[in-house]
Amino acid sequence: MGVLEGKVAAITGAGRGIGREMAIMFAHEGAKVVVNDLGGATDGSGTDGIADDVAAEIIAHGGEAIAHREDIATVAGGESLLATACEHFGGLDILVNNAGILRDRTLFNMEEQDWDAVIRVHLKGHYCCSRPFARYIREQGRNHCRIINFSSVSGLFGNFGQSNYGAAKAGIAGFSRVLALELGKYGCTVNTISPAALTRMTIPLRERRGETVSEQDLIDSGPHHIAPVATWLASEAAGHISSQIFHVANGLVGIMQQPAIIASFQHERAWTLEELDEYMPKLLQAKKEHDRETAEAGKPVMIKAGWGSQN
Ligand SMILES: NC(=O)c1ccc[n+]([C@@H]2O[C@H](COP(=O)([O-])OP(=O)(O)OC[C@H]3O[C@@H](n4cnc5c(N)ncnc54)[C@H](O)[C@@H]3O)[C@@H](O)[C@H]2O)c1
């Protein structure tokens, strides 16, 4: 029996890339899957029927799936995602907010439509799909639900030329922390994945640097590396885990630090500028030491079993 037997999942942007891999693995583990995708280009333009192809592929392999081709960055699209799950599969247990687009430009060249399009699909998309699901969980008393959101190192660390995408992805991390608090008492966990995988979103970035992507690169760093962690987070095994950010890429799974105060000094009155001349360097020094410790602690511990062999 699969770890998602009896569960219903809705995955946005599941027509290709990371979303498709999650849809296939969720179905393999017994979930009935609503495969959402409007099938646009990387910049969000256009549509096609790729959600139908993934749903058909799941059904051909004996699973249960239905395609949903709506734009998840509209309130109506988010509501119809939930309605599709309820009408076809009798409810919804797992929402994965994965759909995404890119419009990379430095701020100098960032037009209003590039800013709005990226914030809309990522940040508003998370809102549009999560709000109906949150209301449904509360109204129906649906237990053991899961929301899995998609952030990025672009927003968590920063990445040149992605102020729109980075703002949306940092916003998603903040959104997830709040949602975890609000839905915790209804037994719903909310976690965030920061993935790295070779997909149509990232392959062109490599190619622009003059690097080629081989078949072996796709095996080593493809989107199938993200699906097992998402599946595990969606399963009963992860019922006690919420408000966390997991970094997942080519065989690596890591837990990320959340914003926290590293060092502080307290006065009984407001600081003078002269005092800040003295204390700001102490704060920056504390931050530097903390960064060094974190960089060391975050280095991957290599797990030999399964690394190129089954033994
Ligand atoms: N690939 C990476 O290395 C990487 C890194 C960091 C974050 N991410 C995030 O992971 C998620 C998946 O990315 P991917 O690499 O698989 O990209 P992808 O382009 O392969 O897939 C994204 C899918 O989302 C769909 N989509 C876009 N806008 C939509 C909308 N409004 N409604 C419905 N569907 C829509 C697209 O049609 C596409 O099929 C994204 O949120 C992305 O930002 C990916």
The ligand as an SDF file (V2000), in Angstrom:
LIG
                    3D

 44 48  0  0  0  0  0  0  0  0999 V2000
   13.8490   24.1220  -11.3780 N   0  0  0  0  0  0  0  0  0  0  0  0
   14.5090   24.7340  -10.3660 C   0  0  0  0  0  0  0  0  0  0  0  0
   15.7460   24.5890  -10.1970 O   0  0  0  0  0  0  0  0  0  0  0  0
   13.7590   25.5940   -9.4000 C   0  0  0  0  0  0  0  0  0  0  0  0
   14.5010   26.3170   -8.4490 C   0  0  0  0  0  0  0  0  0  0  0  0
   13.8450   27.0690   -7.5060 C   0  0  0  0  0  0  0  0  0  0  0  0
   12.4500   27.0910   -7.4960 C   0  0  0  0  0  0  0  0  0  0  0  0
   11.7450   26.3990   -8.4460 N   0  0  0  0  0  0  0  0  0  0  0  0
   10.2860   26.4570   -8.3980 C   0  0  0  0  0  0  0  0  0  0  0  0
    9.7300   25.1650   -8.5500 O   0  0  0  0  0  0  0  0  0  0  0  0
    8.4770   25.2500   -9.2130 C   0  0  0  0  0  0  0  0  0  0  0  0
    8.4470   24.3270  -10.4200 C   0  0  0  0  0  0  0  0  0  0  0  0
    9.4260   24.7810  -11.3590 O   0  0  0  0  0  0  0  0  0  0  0  0
    9.9160   23.9250  -12.6200 P   0  0  0  0  0  0  0  0  0  0  0  0
   11.3830   24.0720  -12.6710 O   0  0  0  0  0  0  0  0  0  0  0  0
    9.3240   22.5700  -12.6130 O   0  0  0  0  0  0  0  0  0  0  0  0
    9.3140   24.8210  -13.8180 O   0  0  0  0  0  0  0  0  0  0  0  0
    8.5180   24.4310  -15.1570 P   0  0  0  0  0  0  0  0  0  0  0  0
    8.4920   25.6390  -15.9960 O   0  0  0  0  0  0  0  0  0  0  0  0
    9.0890   23.1810  -15.7150 O   0  0  0  0  0  0  0  0  0  0  0  0
    7.0450   24.1010  -14.6150 O   0  0  0  0  0  0  0  0  0  0  0  0
    6.2000   25.0880  -14.1100 C   0  0  0  0  0  0  0  0  0  0  0  0
    4.8050   24.8160  -14.6140 C   0  0  0  0  0  0  0  0  0  0  0  0
    3.9050   25.7930  -14.0630 O   0  0  0  0  0  0  0  0  0  0  0  0
    2.9180   26.0640  -15.0420 C   0  0  0  0  0  0  0  0  0  0  0  0
    2.2630   27.3490  -14.7900 N   0  0  0  0  0  0  0  0  0  0  0  0
    2.8190   28.5740  -14.8640 C   0  0  0  0  0  0  0  0  0  0  0  0
    1.9140   29.5270  -14.5820 N   0  0  0  0  0  0  0  0  0  0  0  0
    0.7600   28.8750  -14.3040 C   0  0  0  0  0  0  0  0  0  0  0  0
   -0.5460   29.3120  -13.9230 C   0  0  0  0  0  0  0  0  0  0  0  0
   -0.8130   30.6150  -13.7760 N   0  0  0  0  0  0  0  0  0  0  0  0
   -1.5040   28.3850  -13.7190 N   0  0  0  0  0  0  0  0  0  0  0  0
   -1.2350   27.0620  -13.8800 C   0  0  0  0  0  0  0  0  0  0  0  0
   -0.0180   26.5930  -14.2320 N   0  0  0  0  0  0  0  0  0  0  0  0
    0.9660   27.4830  -14.4520 C   0  0  0  0  0  0  0  0  0  0  0  0
    3.6920   26.0710  -16.3660 C   0  0  0  0  0  0  0  0  0  0  0  0
    2.8370   25.8550  -17.4830 O   0  0  0  0  0  0  0  0  0  0  0  0
    4.6770   24.9270  -16.1380 C   0  0  0  0  0  0  0  0  0  0  0  0
    4.2230   23.7030  -16.6870 O   0  0  0  0  0  0  0  0  0  0  0  0
    8.2870   26.7270   -9.5490 C   0  0  0  0  0  0  0  0  0  0  0  0
    7.5180   27.3530   -8.5520 O   0  0  0  0  0  0  0  0  0  0  0  0
    9.6930   27.2720   -9.5380 C   0  0  0  0  0  0  0  0  0  0  0  0
    9.7330   28.6520   -9.2980 O   0  0  0  0  0  0  0  0  0  0  0  0
   12.3640   25.6520   -9.3960 C   0  0  0  0  0  0  0  0  0  0  0  0
  1  2  1  0
  2  3  2  0
  2  4  1  0
  4  5  1  0
  4 44  2  0
  5  6  2  0
  6  7  1  0
  7  8  2  0
  8  9  1  0
  8 44  1  0
  9 10  1  0
  9 42  1  0
 10 11  1  0
 11 12  1  0
 11 40  1  0
 12 13  1  0
 13 14  1  0
 14 15  2  0
 14 16  1  0
 14 17  1  0
 17 18  1  0
 18 19  2  0
 18 20  1  0
 18 21  1  0
 21 22  1  0
 22 23  1  0
 23 24  1  0
 23 38  1  0
 24 25  1  0
 25 26  1  0
 25 36  1  0
 26 27  1  0
 26 35  1  0
 27 28  2  0
 28 29  1  0
 29 30  1  0
 29 35  2  0
 30 31  1  0
 30 32  2  0
 32 33  1  0
 33 34  2  0
 34 35  1  0
 36 37  1  0
 36 38  1  0
 38 39  1  0
 40 41  1  0
 40 42  1  0
 42 43  1  0
M  CHG  2   8   1  16  -1
M  END
$$$$
